Amino acid sequence: MWFSSSLSALWLATLALGAVRTDDEGNTIKSIGLRTHTLQQPYLDSDMQSRWYDFGGDTVVRTDAYIRLTSNRPSQMGWLWSKVPLTATNWEIEVEFKIGGKDTLFGDGFAMWLTKQRAQQGPVFGSMDYFEGLGIFFDTYKNNRPGTVFPYVMAMVGDGKTSYDKNTDGKLQEFAGCSARGIRHSNVPSKFRLTYFQDKQLKLELQYKNENDWVLCFETNEPPAIPTVAYLGFSSETGELSDNHDIVSISAKNLYASNPVSTPGSSRKKGSGPRKNKKGSSWTWFLLKIVMFAIVAGGAYVGYTAWRTNNLKRSRF
């Protein structure tokens, strides 16, 4: 009994440590999951509804695989939106997605939104134009942007008055972005991770080349102001060209910097090419793993010794 309780306590301690990490500048970052904005399989409850998300348009939900915003068919629009706004000051959103189809010509891509408005279809990757908030566009079809390699991932900050220019692929509206050749039909689970610290950092990372190999798309220490009431959404559209655009999972976290000694992130913004994340901070977590393994192993040994001694005493009588 003592042995089992000890192992349970150690396991809970290990889980607690898993919610702590260190950033590149030595700040300890704690995270708490936001279930209101997290979505995993099977996506729907027994009433075939989601407690925290609405979906509509041409969206199809396959409970064992994906939420398909648009299928590989022309002239489709689909969307997925949170029912409640994201009110956390600092947050991280990690999304697994999949883009692919059978055709050699394809389009148009999908978008992630953090905006005041929600669930309004329109011409910008299936959602409304003149939005207020942040849009992240995964654009797979090049209209007219010479010198830029597609697929292209870009951020746009909407003020409610500025229109997204589809004819130039949003060149003049771009806040920051990067080329992401290979993000379609990736051989590994394709993911993106968006991290936001109010007034300090906005960072977008992509995984599509190798598993657990995150590539920096852009990073800035002068982030835009996100509306205090902003809904998390995803949308997609197809025209004459089409593709499957799937959302596989969404993980949202509230972030806390427990000992901020410096501003998280650096001043990389427009024009900054992709680069791999720094690995230095991983040593702290590696050492913590070793310590926890030693504690668990020691506890197991002590528990086994006590159990064996107790059995020997019983056998004598």
C-alpha positions in Angstrom: 0.0 0.0 0.0 2.8 2.4 1.0 4.7 1.5 -2.2 1.7 2.2 -4.4 0.9 5.5 -2.7 4.5 6.7 -3.1 4.6 5.9 -6.8 1.3 7.8 -7.3 2.6 10.8 -5.5 5.8 10.7 -7.6 3.8 10.4 -10.8 1.7 13.4 -9.9 4.8 15.4 -9.2 6.2 14.5 -12.6 3.0 15.6 -14.3 3.2 18.9 -12.4 6.8 19.5 -13.6 5.6 18.8 -17.2 3.6 22.1 -17.1 6.8 24.1 -16.5 9.5 25.0 -19.0 12.3 27.5 -19.5 12.4 29.9 -22.4 15.6 31.0 -24.3 16.2 33.9 -21.9 16.0 31.8 -18.7 12.4 32.8 -17.7 10.4 30.0 -16.1 7.2 29.6 -18.0 4.2 27.8 -16.4 1.2 26.7 -18.4 -2.4 25.7 -17.6 -4.5 24.0 -20.3 -7.6 25.9 -21.5 -10.2 23.2 -22.1 -12.6 25.9 -23.5 -10.4 26.2 -26.5 -8.9 22.7 -26.8 -10.3 20.2 -29.2 -9.3 16.5 -29.5 -10.9 13.4 -30.9 -13.7 12.4 -31.0 -14.6 16.1 -31.1 -18.3 15.5 -30.5 -20.4 14.4 -27.6 -23.2 11.8 -27.6 -25.6 14.5 -29.1 -23.2 15.0 -32.0 -22.3 18.5 -30.7 -19.2 20.1 -29.4 -19.4 21.8 -26.0 -16.9 24.5 -26.8 -16.9 24.8 -30.7 -19.4 25.4 -33.4 -18.8 24.3 -37.0 -20.7 25.0 -40.2 -20.6 25.5 -44.0 -19.1 22.5 -45.8 -17.3 21.3 -42.7 -17.3 17.6 -42.2 -16.4 15.9 -38.8 -14.9 12.4 -38.8 -14.7 11.6 -35.2 -11.8 9.2 -35.4 -9.6 11.3 -37.7 -10.2 15.0 -38.4 -12.4 18.0 -38.8 -12.4 18.7 -42.6 -13.0 22.4 -43.3 -13.2 21.8 -47.1 -13.0 18.7 -49.1 -11.1 18.2 -52.4 -14.0 19.7 -54.3 -14.5 23.2 -55.9 -16.4 26.1 -54.4 -16.5 25.0 -50.8 -16.4 27.0 -47.6 -16.1 25.6 -44.1 -15.5 27.0 -40.6 -14.8 26.0 -37.0 -15.2 28.6 -34.2 -14.9 28.7 -30.4 -18.1 29.4 -28.6 -16.5 31.6 -25.9 -13.7 34.2 -26.3 -10.1 33.7 -25.4 -9.6 36.0 -22.5 -6.1 34.9 -21.4 -3.5 37.6 -21.5 -0.6 35.3 -22.5 -1.3 32.1 -24.3 0.0 29.3 -26.6 -2.1 27.6 -29.3 -0.8 24.4 -30.9 -2.7 23.0 -33.9 -2.1 19.8 -35.8 -3.5 20.1 -39.4 -3.3 18.4 -42.7 -3.4 19.8 -46.3 -3.5 17.5 -49.3 -5.3 16.2 -52.2 -5.0 14.2 -55.4 -4.5 17.1 -57.9 -1.3 18.7 -59.0 -3.0 22.1 -59.1 -4.6 23.0 -55.8 -5.8 25.8 -53.5 -6.5 27.9 -51.7 -5.5 27.2 -48.1 -6.9 27.8 -44.6 -6.7 30.4 -41.9 -6.6 30.7 -38.1 -8.4 33.6 -36.5 -8.4 35.5 -33.2 -11.0 38.2 -33.9 -13.9 40.1 -32.4 -16.2 38.6 -35.0 -17.0 34.9 -35.3 -18.6 32.4 -37.7 -19.2 34.9 -40.5 -18.4 33.5 -44.0 -16.6 35.6 -46.5 -13.9 35.9 -49.2 -10.8 35.6 -46.9 -10.1 31.9 -46.8 -13.8 31.4 -46.2 -14.2 34.1 -43.5 -15.2 37.7 -43.5 -13.1 40.6 -44.8 -12.5 43.8 -42.7 -12.0 41.8 -39.6 -10.7 43.1 -36.2 -7.9 41.0 -34.7 -5.3 38.6 -35.9 -5.4 36.2 -38.9 -2.8 33.6 -39.7 -3.1 32.5 -43.4 -1.7 29.2 -44.8 -1.8 30.2 -48.4 -1.2 27.3 -50.9 -2.0 29.1 -54.2 0.0 31.9 -55.6 -2.0 34.6 -57.4 0.4 37.4 -58.0 3.4 37.7 -55.7 6.7 37.5 -57.7 9.8 36.3 -55.8 7.8 34.5 -53.1 7.9 30.7 -52.7 4.5 29.1 -52.0 2.9 27.7 -49.9 3.3 30.9 -47.8 2.3 31.5 -44.2 1.6 35.1 -43.1 0.0 37.1 -40.3 -2.3 40.0 -40.9 -3.6 42.4 -38.2 -7.1 43.6 -39.0 -8.4 46.9 -37.8 -11.9 46.5 -39.2 -11.2 49.0 -42.0 -8.5 47.3 -44.0 -9.4 44.8 -46.7 -7.3 41.7 -47.5 -6.1 41.9 -51.1 -6.5 38.4 -52.6 -5.0 39.5 -56.0 -1.6 40.2 -54.4 -1.9 37.4 -51.7 -2.0 40.1 -49.0 1.5 41.4 -49.7 0.7 45.0 -48.4 -1.3 43.7 -45.5 1.4 41.3 -44.2 2.6 41.8 -40.6 5.1 38.9 -40.8 5.4 35.6 -42.6 7.6 32.9 -44.2 7.6 30.4 -47.0 6.8 26.8 -46.1 7.5 24.6 -49.0 6.6 21.0 -48.1 3.8 21.9 -45.7 1.3 20.2 -48.0 1.5 16.4 -48.0 4.0 16.5 -45.2 5.5 13.1 -44.3 5.2 14.0 -40.6 2.3 15.4 -38.6 2.1 19.0 -39.7 1.6 21.5 -36.8 1.9 25.1 -36.0 2.4 26.7 -32.6 1.5 30.4 -31.9 2.8 31.9 -28.7 1.7 35.3 -27.4 2.9 37.4 -24.5 1.0 40.7 -24.3 3.3 43.7 -25.3 6.3 41.3 -25.3 6.2 38.6 -27.9 4.4 37.0 -30.8 6.0 33.9 -32.3 4.9 31.4 -34.9 6.6 28.0 -35.2 6.0 25.2 -37.8 6.6 21.5 -37.8 6.4 19.9 -41.2 10.0 18.7 -42.1 10.8 16.4 -39.2 8.8 15.3 -36.1 9.7 17.4 -33.0 11.7 19.7 -35.3 10.2 23.2 -34.9 11.1 25.8 -37.5 10.7 29.5 -36.7 8.4 31.3 -39.1 8.5 34.7 -37.5 9.0 36.3 -34.1 8.7 39.8 -32.8 9.0 41.6 -29.5 6.6 44.2 -30.7 3.4 42.2 -31.1 0.1 43.6 -32.2 -2.7 44.3 -29.8 -5.1 41.4 -29.7 -8.7 42.3 -28.9 -9.5 41.6 -25.2 -12.6 39.7 -26.5 -11.3 37.5 -29.3 -12.8 34.2 -30.6 -10.5 31.4 -31.9 -11.5 30.2 -35.3 -10.5 28.3 -38.4 -11.8 28.6 -41.9 -11.1 27.5 -45.5 -12.3 27.9 -49.0 -11.8 26.4 -52.4 -12.5 27.9 -55.8 -11.9 26.3 -59.1 -8.9 24.6 -57.5 -9.4 22.5 -54.3 -7.7 20.6 -51.6 -8.6 18.8 -48.3 -8.0 21.2 -45.4 -8.2 19.3 -42.1 -7.9 20.3 -38.4 -6.7 17.2 -36.4 -6.3 18.7 -32.9 -6.2 22.0 -31.1 -4.3 22.5 -27.8 -4.6 25.9 -26.0 -2.7 26.9 -22.9 -2.6 29.9 -20.6 1.0 31.0 -20.0 2.6 32.6 -16.9 6.2 33.8 -16.6 6.9 33.2 -12.9 10.3 34.9 -12.8 10.5 37.3 -15.7 14.1 38.4 -15.9 13.9 39.6 -19.5 11.5 40.0 -22.3 10.7 36.7 -23.9 11.7 36.4 -27.5 13.7 38.6 -29.8 13.1 41.4 -32.3 12.7 39.2 -35.4 9.8 40.4 -37.5 9.3 41.0 -41.2 11.8 39.5 -43.6 13.2 37.2 -41.0 13.8 33.8 -42.5 12.9 30.5 -40.8 15.4 29.2 -38.3 15.4 26.3 -35.8 14.6 27.0 -32.1 17.5 27.3 -29.7 18.1 24.1 -27.7 20.0 25.4 -24.7 17.0 25.6 -22.3 16.2 21.9 -22.9 19.2 20.9 -20.7 17.2 22.1 -17.6 14.3 19.9 -18.5 16.7 17.0 -19.3 18.3 17.3 -15.8 14.9 17.4 -14.2 13.9 14.2 -15.9 17.1 12.5 -14.6 16.3 13.7 -11.1 12.7 12.5 -11.3 13.8 9.2 -12.7 16.3 8.7 -9.8 13.5 9.5 -7.3 11.1 7.1 -8.9 13.8 4.4 -9.1 14.8 5.0 -5.5 11.2 4.9 -4.3 10.6 1.6 -6.2 13.7 0.1 -4.6 12.8 1.1 -1.1 9.2 -0.1 -1.6 10.4 -3.5 -3.0 12.9 -3.9 -0.1 10.2 -3.1 2.5 7.8 -5.5 0.8 10.4 -8.3 0.7 11.4 -7.8 4.3 7.8 -8.0 5.4 7.2 -11.2 3.5 10.4 -12.8 5.0 9.1 -11.9 8.5 5.8 -13.5 7.8 7.4 -16.7 6.4 9.3 -17.2 9.7 6.0 -17.5 11.6 
